[in-house]
Amino acid sequence: MSNQLDCIEINNFRSLVNLRIKTNCLNLFFRPNGSGKSSLLDTIWFIRDCAIRGVDLASADRDHGIGLLWDGSENYENIAIAIETESSKYQVLFGYSAGRIEPFVGEKLYSKEKNLWLINRDIGSNQAEFYQFSSGKLVSKILKKPEKLALTSYVAFEESDPAAADVDNLLRKVRFYHSRSASLYKIKRFGSESDYGERLQERGDNLWSVLRNLHDLREIDERYNTILQFMKESFPSFNGMFIKQTGPRSVYGNFVEKKRRQPIFASGVSDGHIQMLLNLTALFSEGDNRTIILFDEPEISLHPWALAVFAKAVKLATEQWNKQVFIATHSPVLISQFEAENILTAEVDELGRTIIKRVNEIEDIQDLLADYDTGSLYMAEMVAAQSKPRFQESRK
């Protein structure tokens, strides 16, 4: 997959301190609550939010940064998040003013291919230096909207480098689905507002509208049929579904099951059916367009067999549908479906910092991995043990 996220560097974001992670097409993070898995996904989503909505709105959704800066940092330190692709490295620096995130962030964009700094901006500045090819140097520009990323302005700059557009496009292709935030009750009870979109919203509110649109295109592409195929594999009684217009601007899902004469309203099926449908729609609704999909606890409400089918769908999406997928999970069943090279453990050290290791790089368990899957080793506490605190307070 070209123009994928190859590496992420994070410093002072909650418990993520001096962390550098090389990423694959598939990345699965596991560990108990509070180890930093969800925070890692949020760093990617935070930068995406800043690129699309602006720093003010992005930080407002995170309590304006209150509690976001690692509590072990010094007064002069900032939050730093960098994303790296094959062609470039882009870093955003978040400073604080009056206890809140400063809306004018620092930025640096480096082109690996040309060995040049393309953007340089200091925290708190309403100006940025953009590389100008005609002069061969960085030129200072006053930003019309300094509360937004300078990256966005540079993309529109006449002499901008394609590396900037690649990073901007990558950020705009990020999708985030937090299962606990999904609007299951609303989806099951009231349906979706009808529109022409084919992209699933973050909370899944437009699920039935997206599926209705994909159904209409089922003769010319495989998106709808692929989703149905995995649903049938996940739930043996599932035989199909149809989306019905229930008002001028509303649509609603109905399920058809084997051995039943009448269809079932979405309100009458299990939460697992809807959760699986959300997961699959997130993976396949945008076809083979390159997207980065973040799943936080996608296992919620799913039977172990359905989880195994979901893992199969994820593999297909990353191998044949141009998707890069990041998953944060607690489920040993889900962990067991993937190769060790794609699984990362998140642990907390004695200073409260998150330490992330790829399972195939943990020396003590390599012999065991030949005979046991990672989920089994997790349950046996051979990896990421959790029954006892790793670091205990000394008694005086």
N, C-alpha and C positions, 0 to 999 in steps of 0.2 A: 504494500500500500504506500504510494508516494505521498509526500507532504504529511506524514503522520507525526504525532508527538513522539520524539525519540528519547527525550530526557526531561525531567523536571527537577528544579532545584528550589528548595524552600528554606527560609531562615526566619525564625522568631514568629511563626504563625501558630498560635496556640502552643501545642507541645512539639511542633515540627521545627527542629533547630539544626542548622547545618546539614540538611538532608539532600542527598542527590540520588535520584532513582532513574536508571535506564529502563525505558518502557518497551513492551512488545505490543503486538496487535491485540493480545489478550492479557489482561492483568487482573488477578484476583487477590484481594487483601483480606486477611482474616485475623481475628484476635478478639478478646472480650471487649465490652464497653469501655470507652475512655482511653483506648490505646492509640487513637489518632487516625483510624481508617477513614472515617467520614470526613475528617478535617482535610485529609489529603485530596479527596475528591472535590471538596469545597474550594481548595486553592485554584484548581482549574476553572471551576464555575465562577469564582470571584473575578478572575482576570477576564473571562468571557463577559460577565456582567458589566465590568468597567468599559470594555470595548463597545458594547452595544447600548447600554443605558447611561453610562457615565459613572464616575467615581462616587459622587454624592449619593445617588440612588442605590448603587451596589453596596456601599458601606452602611447606608441606612437599614438595609435588610439584615445587616449583621450588627445591629445596635451601635452603629457609627464607629465600630471598631473597639468599643469598650469590652475589655476582657480578651481581645483578639491577640494582642501582643504578649508573647511568652513572658511569664512573670519572673523569669530568671534573667531577663535581658537588662542591660544597662540603660540609663536615661537617654543616652545619645544614640542608641541603636534603633533600627527601623525594621519593619517587615519587608522581606524581599522574596519575590516569587519570579522565577525564570523558567521559560519554556524553550525547548530546543528542538529544531527540526534538522533535516539533513543539510539544509542550506543556510540556516540562520539561528541566532540565539537572541531572545527578547526577554528583558528583565524589567520588572516594575517594582519600584521602591515606595513604600507607604510610610510617610512620616506622621507625627501626631502634633496637634495644636489644641490646647485647652482640653486635653484628655480624649480628643476624638481624631479620627483619621483626617489628615489634611487633604482637601479635595484636589489640590494641585500635586500630582504624584511625580516621582522621578522616573525616568525611562532611559533604557539603553537598548539599541538594536544593532546587532553585529552581523555582517554578511560573511559567512565562511568562504564562499566561493571567491569573493573579491578581496577578502582580508581587510575589510573597511568597517569603521563605525558609521552607521547610517543615521542614527538618532542619538542625541545626547541631551538630556533634560534633568535639571536639578529639582529636588523636592521643594515645593512652595513657589516655583517660578511659573510665570505666565508666558514664558518663552521657551523655545526649544531650538537646538541646532540640528539642521537637516543637511545631509550630504548632497551637494549640488555637483553633478557630473561635468557641467560646462566649466566650472571653476576648479574642480578637483579638490574641494575642501568643504568643511562644515560651515553652513551659513545660518546665522541666528534669525529666527522668525518669531513674531508675536502671534500667539495662538488666539484665534477668534473665540474659541470655547475651551479655555484652559482647564475647566472641570472635567473635560473628556480627555481621553488618551491622545497624546501627540501622534501616536501611530496612525490613528484615523486621519489626521490632517496630512501626514506624510504620504499616505496612500493617494490622496487627491493632489499632491504636489506634482507639478509638471515634470520634474526631473527625479522622481522617486525611483527606487530600485525595486524590481519584481519581488525581492525577498520580503519587503514590507507587505505587499499584497498577499503573499503566501501565508504569512503569520496572521494577518487580519482575517483572511478567508478561513483559516484553521479555527480561529476562535469563534467565528460565526457558525461553524459546523458542530459546535459542542452541544450535546443534549444531556439533560440531567433528570433522572427519575428516582425520586425518593419514595419507596413504597409506603412508608408510614404517612406520607403527606397526600397520597392518592385520594381522589374524591370518590371512594367506592360507594358510599351511601347515595350520593347525588347521581352517579352513573347508573346504579341499579334502580333507583326510585324514579328519577325524573328524566333520564336520557341525556341527550346532548343537543346543543344549539347547532342547527344546520349551517354549514358553510362549504366552500370549495377546496379547503386545505387537505393536504395528505400527510402533514407532519403532526405527530401526537404532541399535545401540550404537556407541560411539566407534570401537572396533576392528573392528566388523562381525561379532563372534562369533555373533550371533543371526540372521545373514542368512537361512538356510534357514527358520527358524521364522517370520520376518516375511513372507517370500515365500509360505509355505504359507498363512498367515492371509489375505494379500491375494488369493491364488488362490481361497480359499473365498468371497470377497466380489466376485468379478469380474463377477457378473451385476448388481450394484447400484451399482458405481462403476468408474472407469476406471484406477485406480492400477496394478493388475497388468498390464492390457492395454497401458498406456502404457509401462511398463518393457519388456515383451516387444517392443513395436513398435520401440523404439530399439535393443534388442539385435539384432533382425533386420536393422536398417539398418546397424549397426556391423559385424556379422559375417555375410556373405552365406550361409555354410553353416549358420548357426544356424536351427533350425526350431521350437524350443520347449524346454520343460523340464518336469520333474515332480519334486515333493518327496515323498520316501518316508519313512514312519515306520520307523526302524531299531532302536528300543528303546522302553521305557516312557516315556522322557523325551528322546529324541533323534530328529532328522530330518536328512535328507541330500538333496542336490541331484543330479539326473541331467539330462544334456543330450541333446536329440534333434537330430541334424544331417541335412541333406539327403544323399541317396545312401548313407546308412548304415542297415543293417537293425536294429542294436542300439543302445540308448542308451549314452551315455558317462558314466562316473562323473565327478563334479566333479574328482577327482584326475587325470583324464586330459585335461582341457582346459587351455588356456594361462592363465597368470596374468592376461593381458589380459582374458579373458572374465570372470574373477572380479572384477577391479578395476573393469571397466565396470559390472558388475552391482551392485557396492557403491555406485558413484557414482550410478547411476540410482535405486537404492533409497533412498539418502539424500535425493535430490531429491523423490521422489514418494510415499514410503511413508506420510507423514502427511497426504496429500491436500492440500486447499487451506487447511489451518490455517496461520496466519502464523508462520513460523519464520525465523530467521537462520542460514544454513548457511555454515560456514567450511571450505573445502577447502585443504589444504596439499599441493601437488604431486600433483594428481589425474591427471596425465598418465603416471604411472609404469606401465610395461608396455603402454601403449596405442599402437597403430599410428596414423600420422597421420590416416587416414580415420576411425578410431574417435574420435580427438580432435575432429574436425570434427563428428561426430554428438553427442558429449558437449556441445560448445558449443551446438549446436542445442537440446539438452535443457535446458541452463541458461537459455537465452533463453525457452523455453516456461515454465519454472518461475517465472521472475521476472515474466513478462508476464501469465500466466494462472493461476498456482497460488499467488499471494501469498507468494512466497519473496524474501528478500533474500540475495544470495549474495556472498561474499568468496572470492577465489581467489588463492593465492600460487603462482607457477609459474616455471619456467625455459624453457618450451617456446615457441619462435617460432611453431610451428604453431598452438598454442592461442591465442596472442596475436592471430594473424592473423584469427581468426574473429569478433573483436569490434570495435565502433566505438571510435574513439580517445577519445571522451568517457568511456568506461567503463574505460580502461586507465591505470594509474598506474606511473611508473617510480620505483624506489627507488635512490638513489645515496648515497655517503658523502662528506662534505666533508673538508677538511684537518684538522679537529679530531676526526674519527671519528663525527660525527653523521649520522644518516640524513636525507636530503632527499627528499621525495616530491613529484612533479609529475604532473599529469594530462597525458597526451600531447597532447590538443587545445589545451593552453595553452603548449606549447613553441613559441615563435615561429619558430625557425630551420627547422622541418620542415613547416610548414603547407602550403606549396606541394607538397611531396613526398607528403603524405598524400592529395592529390587523385588521385595515380596509383599509389601503392604502399601496401600494408597495413603495419601497424606491425611485424609479425614480419619482413618483408623489410628494413625500415629498421634493425631491431635486428641482423640478421645482417650488414648492410653497415656496422654501427657508426656509423650516422647518429643513433642514439638510444641512450642508455645504453651507450656504448662501453666495452669491457672488456678489450681485448687489451693495453693499457698502463695502469699506474696513473695515475689522474687527477692525483694530487699526488705528486711525487717528492722524495726527500730531497735537500737541497742539499749539494754536495760542498765541503768546506773545503780 
